[in-house]
Amino acid sequence: MSTFVSASGARLGDQVIPTESSISAISWRAIIGGAVVAAATSIVLIALGAGLGFTAISPWPYAGLSTTTFTIAAGIWLIVIQWLSSAIGGFITGRLRTKWVSVHTHEVFFRDTAHGFLTWALATVVSVALVASVASSVLGTATRAAGTAASGAAQGGVAAAARAYDVDSLFRGLQPEMVASGQTSQAETTRILERGSRQGGVSDQDKTYLVDQVAARTGISHDDAQKRVDDVIAREKAAEVETRQAADTARKSASAVAFFTALSLLIGAFIASVAAAHGGSLRDEHP
């Protein structure tokens, strides 16, 4: 009597003893189906969240949500998106997969969990490929709008119009003809203020020069010219501080959103695995 082992099992005489199933343990059709549902659910929830976000912010100063509140709300919504979409996709995968026969209960649980994880991974890749640019644009625009509303300063530097106004205020003369004669000095003053902004402050030498120029061009006293220069430099510094604060707020918001995104993805992977295991157990209870 001859005995040999094949890929499908072992033969002992005329009896075949199966050792391994020829059917793959992965039900790709169920995984793809669940992933498509999860991705579609994510898109719907992202669109809903974007709509709610635009209603919560306002371009008017001190109106709408603050940057911190908006960032926390956006992070919570990201978690809700992953929670719901992963739960639905994982559950559908577990219910649709083929029933495994002659497989230990623990192995069935592991396979269902793995199917849920694969569903989440595929749905995440598809969702990122479809809506990454849209979602980042929405979050970026909303965060910048909230930061601008909270800080009251335009990001990216001191506004040129505000600086031009400050320079004009320096050379308001007591007589109309003095205003027209100071155009060259105003341009030079603008360059001095810009240099001071880059270097963290106007030097004492430049400040003395500005005081002399303002006094000569406007006809006011030296003390009044000194006060004008000090007031303008103070406003320039305040504007610079507000701009830096707005940029720092945007940086912190972007960091928080990235953290919430990573956390929501981890939660989504866990929920999808659990939902697939639950759906698979219901599938086996009702063949």
C-alpha positions, 0 to 999 in steps of 0.5 A, spaced: 500 500 500 503 506 497 502 513 501 503 520 498 502 527 500 499 532 495 497 539 496 490 537 497 491 532 503 494 525 505 492 519 502 492 513 506 490 507 501 483 509 498 482 514 504 483 521 503 485 525 509 484 533 508 490 537 511 488 544 508 483 547 504 484 549 497 480 555 498 483 562 501 482 564 508 481 571 505 474 573 502 476 579 497 469 580 495 466 582 502 472 586 503 472 590 497 464 591 498 465 593 506 471 598 504 466 601 498 461 602 503 466 605 508 469 610 503 462 612 501 460 613 508 466 617 510 465 622 504 458 623 506 460 625 513 466 629 511 461 633 506 457 634 512 462 636 517 465 641 512 458 644 511 457 645 519 464 648 519 463 653 515 457 655 519 461 655 525 466 660 523 465 667 521 470 672 517 468 678 522 472 679 528 470 676 535 464 672 531 464 665 530 468 659 534 475 661 536 481 657 533 482 652 539 474 650 539 474 649 532 480 645 532 477 641 537 470 640 534 474 638 527 478 633 531 472 630 534 468 630 528 474 626 525 473 621 530 466 620 529 467 619 521 472 614 522 467 611 528 461 610 524 464 609 517 469 603 520 463 600 524 458 600 518 464 597 513 467 592 518 460 589 519 458 589 512 464 585 511 463 580 516 456 579 514 458 578 507 464 573 507 464 566 506 462 561 511 468 557 513 467 550 515 471 545 519 475 551 522 476 552 530 472 558 533 478 562 535 481 562 528 474 564 525 475 570 530 482 572 528 480 571 520 474 576 521 478 581 525 483 581 520 478 582 514 475 588 518 482 591 518 483 590 511 477 593 510 479 599 514 485 599 510 482 599 503 477 604 505 482 609 508 487 608 501 481 609 497 478 615 501 485 619 501 486 618 494 479 621 493 478 626 498 485 628 500 486 635 497 478 637 498 479 635 505 485 639 506 483 645 503 477 645 507 480 644 513 486 649 511 481 654 509 477 654 515 483 654 520 486 660 517 479 663 517 478 662 524 485 664 526 484 670 522 477 672 526 480 670 533 487 674 532 484 680 528 490 680 523 492 678 516 497 672 516 503 673 512 506 679 515 504 687 516 499 689 511 502 694 506 496 698 507 497 699 514 504 701 514 503 706 508 497 709 513 502 709 519 508 713 514 503 718 512 501 720 519 508 721 520 508 727 515 502 730 516 504 737 516 501 744 519 501 747 512 498 743 505 504 744 501 509 741 506 505 734 505 507 734 497 514 736 499 515 729 503 514 724 498 521 722 498 522 722 505 515 717 506 518 712 501 525 712 505 521 712 512 517 706 509 524 702 508 526 704 515 520 701 518 520 695 513 528 694 515 526 695 523 520 689 522 525 684 519 530 686 525 526 686 531 526 694 532 528 700 529 535 702 531 536 708 535 540 712 529 534 711 525 529 713 530 533 719 531 533 720 523 525 719 523 524 724 528 528 730 525 525 728 518 518 729 521 519 735 525 522 738 519 517 736 514 511 737 518 513 744 522 511 741 529 516 741 535 521 736 536 517 733 542 511 732 538 515 729 532 518 724 537 511 722 540 509 721 533 515 716 531 514 712 538 506 711 536 508 709 529 513 704 531 509 701 537 503 700 532 508 697 527 510 692 533 503 690 535 501 689 528 508 684 528 506 681 534 499 679 532 501 677 525 506 672 529 501 670 534 496 668 528 501 664 525 503 660 531 495 659 532 495 656 525 501 652 527 498 649 533 491 648 530 495 644 524 499 640 529 492 638 533 488 636 527 494 632 524 494 628 531 486 628 531 487 625 524 492 619 527 488 618 533 481 617 529 485 612 524 487 608 529 480 608 532 477 606 525 482 600 525 479 598 532 472 599 530 472 596 523 476 589 526 471 589 532 465 590 527 467 585 522 468 580 528 461 581 530 458 581 523 461 574 522 459 571 528 452 573 526 453 570 519 455 564 522 449 563 527 444 564 521 447 560 515 
